[in-house]
């Protein structure tokens, strides 16, 4: 098709136009010159473009472009198979003709938008890793003592008077209740043994809501969202609920909030809070 006598414009229409692979970063349209009589000279001639680096040119409006690279040669876009656009190529190239100054800013904006999209697609994806948890918890521990109102705490859990009194007579497991803690990455495992048998509580800190055994309760499965609290160097979860239990608790019941941390004496503290009552089980290393 012939070019307009006043304006020569090549536009890049992304993904909808025929593509050709040519060497260029700058395409300069040669303006047509009017004679003294006002007639255009060379109005049937096509614009000459100068090419120096790899670019992708596409147009649905223009069938041929003359290319000057040492010598002028013809490139028929209709006969040239499409080539893939590499990461180093420009997303698009526009050739401004005479009288297209008004569209220059619009075309520049389109080019910049294409470059921004390409840069976004090429940018590396940032993977957010959970904050590493402290390995200070790792080791063998034995319950040394309990602090707080244990009778009120056990009563809030629904345990009978006789069970509470029996637990008090055994010092709530002091010297008998043991915990073996392992940490791999953000996976926390506590194997706990005592008068009621052995249980394993295992979860991923920062892994979202998940199911695990209740602390020291092998027959109670709970749903919790364990998180690492860097301000206290603590592993904690709150608002957990019972999934299944063979004890007094029923599915859907809220379980005690748990917070494990190492105190200033290097002791492992298991803080439990339930219905406004807070107790502390303090462990020492074996």
Secondary structure, DSSP 8 states (H G I E B T S, - for coil): ----SS---B---TTTS-EEEEE-S-------EE-TTS-EESTTS--EEE--SEEEEE-SS-SEEEEESSSEEEEEGGGS------TTS-S---B--TT-GGGHHHHHHHHHHHHHHHHHHHS-----------GGG-EEEEEEEEES-HHHHHHHTT--HHHHHHHHHTGGGTTT-EEEEEEETTEEEEEEEETTEEEEEEEETTS-SEEEEETTEEEEEEEE--EEETTTTEEEE-S-EEEEESSS--TT-B--EEEEEE-TTS-EEEEEEETTEEEEEEEEE-
